[in-house]
Amino acid sequence: MRKLLLTLAFLLVPVMASADHYADLYVIPAGGHTPGANGTMWMSDIAIQNFQATALDVQIVFIEGGFENADNVYPVTTETVNGSVSVPPNGSVLLKDVVNGHRGMTSTTGAFIVGADRPFAVTSRSYSMAPTGDTVGQTVTPARDFIENTTGTTTLSTAVAYVPGLIQSARFRSNLGFVAGNSSAAPMTMSVTVRDGSGAVAGTRNFTIESGTFVQTQFPVRDFVTRTFDVGSAEFRITSGSGAVVPYASVIDNSTADAVFVSGVFPDNVSPSGKSGFPESIFRSLFESVRRR
């Protein structure tokens, strides 16, 4: 049923208008509500700005994280959000700890798709709260671009994104992550390669995204890289199959827990026809199919 919905939505949904600097659909690749070390609680806030002259209904879909959960895509449903939120003309809303209680769960992590029928602006923050109420966190930048080798001119030789500014040392650690969708009949495979400052390969990890599934995951660089470096980078590359991927990194200070979010940097041709705002992508297809439930 899910593959049928995705196929129909992919074929039927029109490309919606988007402004030069704003879009009507964004992917926030990381967020959640989950316990952390030393009594902390990690959570996510989403701030939405409506610059339209009339009220705007903004839908929020959550891709629950992990590889083993096939039925993992739902509208955000909590005591304060029922799949969407209304934003007044020229106004803003702040959704605090937005997936706290989502579908009755006490802990969840994943990615958000946020969309409407007209352009808007959005940002998010992922942070931990100590028992004292103090917080430390980072802005998680909404994405409008992605690795895509299905609907555009991108080939496997250029289906790649770059993530700079990694550090793996006694003082700092780096986590990598991505959200990916595969609507094809075959598995999609992708590789993540970490390089040190000299350009030498420090480690590679491979992933398989099964047919008709969506995946969000985050993993420490130290899981597959043994050496330390003061500056490095990562490459995310689709190596076979077809689909779309939004990669990112988080660089964390081991002493203070201060973190920096790093968005993927894409070649010019990774988005179909050079357009922004996820036109005709698997992410838009997913969003449309879920919000029509």
C-alpha positions in Angstrom: 0.0 0.0 0.0 2.8 2.4 0.9 4.6 1.8 -2.4 1.3 2.4 -4.3 0.7 5.7 -2.4 4.2 6.8 -3.1 4.0 5.9 -6.8 0.7 7.7 -7.3 1.8 10.8 -5.4 5.1 10.9 -7.3 3.2 10.8 -10.6 0.3 13.2 -9.8 1.6 15.9 -7.4 2.3 19.1 -9.3 5.5 21.1 -8.8 4.4 23.9 -6.4 5.7 27.4 -6.8 8.7 28.4 -4.6 10.3 31.8 -4.0 14.0 32.4 -4.8 15.0 32.2 -1.1 12.0 30.4 0.5 10.2 27.2 -0.3 6.9 25.5 0.4 8.6 22.3 1.5 11.6 21.7 3.8 13.4 18.7 5.3 14.7 19.1 8.9 17.1 16.1 8.9 17.4 15.6 12.7 15.2 16.0 15.7 13.4 14.2 18.5 12.6 13.8 22.1 14.9 11.4 23.9 16.8 11.0 27.2 20.5 11.7 27.3 23.5 11.2 29.6 23.7 12.7 33.1 19.9 13.2 33.4 19.5 15.4 30.3 16.6 15.3 27.9 17.2 16.0 24.2 14.4 17.8 22.4 13.6 19.9 19.3 11.8 23.2 18.7 10.5 24.4 15.3 9.9 28.0 14.6 7.7 28.9 11.5 7.4 32.4 9.9 4.4 33.2 7.6 5.2 36.1 5.4 2.0 35.8 3.5 -0.9 38.3 3.8 -3.3 35.5 4.9 -3.1 32.7 7.4 -1.1 29.7 6.5 -1.7 26.0 7.4 1.6 24.3 7.8 1.8 20.5 7.9 4.5 18.6 9.8 5.4 15.0 9.0 7.9 12.9 11.1 10.1 10.1 9.7 10.9 8.0 12.8 14.6 7.1 12.9 16.1 3.6 12.5 16.6 1.0 9.8 14.4 -1.8 11.2 11.1 0.2 11.3 9.3 0.1 8.0 6.1 1.7 9.1 7.8 4.9 10.3 6.2 7.9 8.7 3.3 9.8 10.4 2.0 13.3 10.8 3.2 14.8 14.1 0.5 14.1 16.6 0.8 15.4 20.2 -1.4 17.4 22.6 -0.4 20.6 20.9 0.1 19.5 17.2 -2.4 17.5 15.2 -0.5 17.1 12.0 -0.5 20.8 11.2 -0.4 24.3 12.7 -2.0 27.5 11.7 0.3 30.6 11.4 -1.3 34.0 11.3 -0.7 36.5 8.5 2.9 37.9 8.8 3.1 36.0 12.1 5.2 33.3 13.6 4.7 30.2 15.8 7.2 28.4 18.0 6.5 24.7 18.6 8.5 23.7 21.7 9.6 20.1 22.2 7.5 19.4 19.1 7.5 15.5 19.2 7.1 15.2 23.0 4.4 12.5 23.2 4.2 12.0 19.5 2.0 8.9 18.9 2.1 8.3 22.6 5.8 7.5 22.6 8.1 8.6 25.5 11.2 8.7 23.3 11.7 9.1 19.6 14.2 10.5 17.1 14.0 11.1 13.4 13.5 13.8 10.7 10.8 16.3 9.9 9.2 17.2 6.6 7.5 20.6 6.9 5.3 21.9 4.1 2.4 24.2 3.0 0.7 25.3 -0.2 2.6 28.6 -0.3 6.2 29.6 0.6 7.2 30.2 4.2 10.4 30.3 6.4 11.3 27.8 9.1 14.2 27.0 11.4 14.7 24.5 14.2 16.8 23.9 17.3 17.9 20.6 18.8 19.1 20.9 22.4 19.5 19.1 25.7 18.0 20.3 29.0 19.7 19.5 32.3 17.7 18.8 35.5 18.4 22.5 36.4 16.6 23.7 33.3 19.8 24.9 31.6 20.0 24.1 27.9 22.8 23.6 25.3 22.2 22.8 21.7 22.4 23.8 18.0 20.4 25.1 15.2 19.4 22.3 12.8 19.2 24.0 9.4 16.2 23.0 7.2 17.3 21.6 3.9 16.0 22.5 0.4 18.6 20.5 -1.6 19.4 16.9 -1.7 21.3 14.1 -3.5 18.9 13.0 -6.2 19.5 10.6 -9.1 16.0 9.7 -10.1 14.1 12.7 -11.6 17.0 15.0 -12.7 20.1 14.9 -14.8 22.3 13.7 -11.9 24.2 10.5 -12.6 25.8 8.1 -10.1 29.2 9.7 -10.8 27.9 13.1 -9.4 25.3 11.9 -6.9 27.4 13.1 -4.1 27.3 15.7 -1.2 30.2 17.0 0.9 30.2 17.7 4.6 33.2 19.9 5.7 34.5 20.9 9.1 34.7 17.5 10.9 36.9 17.1 14.0 37.8 13.9 15.7 40.1 14.5 18.7 40.4 14.4 22.5 38.5 17.7 22.7 35.9 17.3 19.9 33.9 14.5 18.3 31.8 14.3 15.2 28.5 12.6 14.4 27.3 12.0 10.8 23.7 11.4 9.8 21.2 11.4 6.9 17.6 11.1 5.9 16.9 9.1 2.7 14.0 7.8 0.7 13.9 5.1 -1.9 10.8 4.7 -4.1 12.3 2.4 -6.7 11.8 -1.3 -7.0 15.4 -2.2 -6.0 17.5 -1.3 -2.9 19.5 1.9 -3.0 23.1 1.8 -1.7 25.2 4.7 -0.5 28.7 5.1 0.9 29.9 7.6 3.5 33.7 8.3 3.3 35.6 10.4 5.8 38.9 12.1 4.8 41.4 13.8 7.1 42.9 17.2 6.4 45.5 15.8 3.9 42.7 14.2 1.8 43.6 10.7 2.8 40.7 8.3 3.4 40.2 7.7 7.1 37.2 5.3 6.8 34.2 4.3 4.8 30.8 3.0 5.8 28.1 1.6 3.5 24.3 1.7 3.9 21.4 0.0 2.1 18.0 1.7 1.9 15.4 -0.9 1.0 12.8 -0.4 -1.7 9.8 1.8 -0.7 11.3 2.8 2.6 12.5 6.0 4.4 15.4 6.0 6.8 16.8 8.6 9.3 20.0 7.7 11.2 22.9 9.2 13.0 26.2 7.6 13.9 29.6 8.6 15.4 32.6 9.0 13.2 34.6 7.0 15.8 32.5 3.9 14.9 34.4 3.5 11.6 37.4 5.8 11.9 40.2 5.0 14.2 42.6 7.9 13.7 42.2 11.5 15.1 42.3 14.7 13.1 41.9 18.4 13.7 40.0 18.9 10.5 38.4 16.5 8.1 35.4 16.0 5.8 32.9 13.5 4.6 31.4 12.5 1.3 27.9 11.0 0.9 27.5 9.2 -2.4 24.7 7.1 -4.0 26.5 4.1 -5.4 23.6 2.1 -6.9 19.9 2.3 -7.2 17.9 5.5 -7.0 16.5 7.8 -4.4 17.2 11.0 -2.5 19.4 11.7 0.5 19.9 14.8 2.8 23.2 14.4 4.8 24.5 16.4 7.7 27.0 16.3 10.6 27.2 17.5 14.2 30.5 18.5 15.8 30.4 18.4 19.6 32.8 19.9 22.2 33.4 17.0 24.7 34.0 19.5 27.5 31.0 21.8 27.2 28.6 19.7 25.0 28.4 22.8 22.7 27.6 21.6 19.2 27.8 22.9 15.6 25.4 21.6 12.9 26.9 21.2 9.4 24.7 20.9 6.4 25.7 19.0 3.3 27.1 21.0 0.4 25.9 19.9 -3.0 27.2 20.2 -6.6 25.1 22.4 -8.9 23.3 19.5 -10.6 22.1 17.5 -7.6 18.6 19.0 -7.6 16.4 18.3 -10.6 16.7 21.0 -13.3 18.5 23.2 -10.8 15.3 23.9 -8.9 15.0 24.2 -5.2 12.3 23.3 -2.7 12.3 19.5 -3.4 10.3 19.7 -6.7 9.1 16.3 -7.9 11.3 14.6 -5.3 10.6 11.5 -3.2 10.4 13.7 -0.1 7.6 15.8 -1.7 5.8 12.6 -2.8 6.0 11.2 0.8 4.7 14.5 2.3 1.8 14.6 0.0 0.8 11.0 0.5 1.0 11.3 4.3 -0.9 14.6 4.7 -3.8 13.2 2.6 -4.4 10.3 5.0 
